[in-house]
């Protein structure tokens, strides 16, 4: 929080460990109004994980990438992207692993 008040940080990725759900909630509660908090490993471009995150206020953005190590198929990537439009900030990655 101190870094965000001292520097113009507008976006971060994977601010907490992917399994630290309470940490994600706290981070989002404290910084989500001023910083884009992207969950890459948290959501893994999977709509099921994203839906849980939206309902429990984990992060406020998602990194979308067609990564065969995480998703495996492009249809899951598209479903996740189109489901979250308007709900979360979105970062599209050109990297896929």
N, C-alpha and C positions, 0 to 999 in steps of 0.2 A: 504494500500500500504506500509505503514511503517513497519508493521509486516512482510510482505513478504521480505523486504530488510534486516530485522534483524534476521529472523529465516528461516530455510530451509522448508518452507511450499510448498508442491507440489500438494496438492489437497484439495478442500473444497466442502461442500455440502450445497445447499440452502443459498448462500451468500447474497441474497436479498429476500424480500417478493415475493411471487409468482405473485402478481399483479403489481409489480413495474417494468414494462417493460423498462422504460428509465433507471432505476437504473441497471438492468441487462446489458443493452447495454453499459453503462458507465463502469461498473465493468469488462466486457469482453474486452472492448477496452483498459483499463488500465492494467489489470493483465492477460488477456487471453494468452499472449505469454509466460508467465512463470509459470502459475499455472493452474491446471485442475479445472475448475469451473463447478461443477456438479449441474444440475437442477433436483431435485427430485420432489418437489411440483410444480415446474414450468412446467414440462412436464408430470408428473403423468403416465409415461410409456405409453403414447398415441401418436401414430404416427402423428395425426393431429396437436397436440401441438408442437411436435418436429419439424415438417416441417416448421411451422411458426417461431420457434426459430432459425432454421438454416438460414432461409431467412433474418431474422432481426438481426442476431448475438447475440442472447440471450445465454449466457453460451458457453461452448465448450466441455461439457461432459454430459452424462445422466446416471442416476441411473436406472437400469432395475430391476424391481421386480414384481413377479406375485402377486400383491396385490388386492384382490377382492374389497377392499374399494376404490381403484383408477380405476382399469381397468375393473375388473369383469370377464374377460375371458382370457384364455391363448393364444388364437390366436392373440389377440391384442398385447400381450406382445411379441410374436414371430415376428409379423409384424413390430413392432417398433424396435426391436433389429436388424433384418435383413435389414431394410431400412436404418438405420443409420451407418452400418458398413463402416468404412473408412471416415466418415464425422466427427464424434464426438468421444471423448474418452468415454469409457464404463466402468461402475462399475456394477457388478452383485451382487445383494443382496440376502442373504439367508433368510432374514426376509420377511414376507408378512403381515405386519400390526401389 
